[in-house]
Structure formats: structure tokens, C-alpha cells
Amino acid sequence: MNSTLINSTPPDFDRLDVSASVPAIKVLVFSIGSLNLGLRIESIYKVLNSTQIFGSGLNGVGIAHVGDREVTVLDLQQRLFSSNPTHETLQGAYLIVIQNIESELYGIPVETVPALIDVPLSTIRVLPESFRHANTLGIASHVAVISQPETSLTLFLLDIDTTTKLSWGNLSLPPGTDEETQHQ
């Protein structure tokens, strides 16, 4: 299995000019639909070239085998844009594998190579709670607006715990089980 961290930058991020003397955080940047999303480098477990993802595709959740571990794969394209789910939407050219505070692994399929960039702390703003509760993009906790020569780049920084604890699709307990038997 090919499991290298991708350090090349897609064309959209080539023009970012961040001085090394400015306080910054390292962020892995990728696109989902028309949005630029980012994850702090500390939450990245690894980035894989395309890997097989198993699941029906009906609820935006799948599973992938990564080494000796299972990774829950989350279809952010379906979640953010309410697109009709298909098994193909879970397949991406790359799989960004993240680890939450409980050490559980989650994967986010993306179509283009993610870029590792420095985001100046001065460009990062907290998203209002009212927005986070009212919008599917509430999985982001912060937004960064990075000036570029022609336009500015708006980058939504994902909150790992919110992203991985969402109610994905119509997940329910199997028939014949209830919450009491699940917790015993």
C-alpha cells in the first residue's frame, strides 16, 4: 500500500506568499466541491493514494483497511452539499486519514492532491456559533482569509471532533437491539 505524505502543491496554492518570520500554523489544505478546507498537521495520521473503500454509499460512511487498522471514511462532499450518495462519491484519488482525541482513525476522500501550507495566525478568525449551528459547514471552527495577488483564499479549518462525531445519514441501531443492550 502506498502511504506517503503528499508535499506537492496543487496549482491553486502555488501563489501563497507566507513569510517565514510570521507566526503561523501548518495546515493540510484540500478542496471539497467549491470549498477550501484545512486540517492542522497535528491531526493528520497519513495521506494515502487511492485505497479501496467499502460500504453501500447510502449514508456517506464507508470503511477502509489501512495497515492493520480499520478507518471510518466520511464523505464530506455528500455531507456539505447534500449530494445524492453513491458508492463512487466515497472513492477519491487520495485519502486523508485523521486521528481524533480518542485515537480513532477517520478518512476523508479528496480528488486532488492536498497541499501543506503555513497559515499566518493573524489571518485566522473564529466562526460564530450561530453559523456553526445553522450551516452544514459548522464542522469548521475557524476561517482563514489569506491575501493573494489576484484574490484572497478563504480556508475553513475543520474541527476534528465535530467532524468525526456528526450524525452521518440515517444511522440507527440494528433491528432487534435497543440502547440498553448496546451499553451492557
Disulfide bonds with the S-S distance in Angstrom:
none
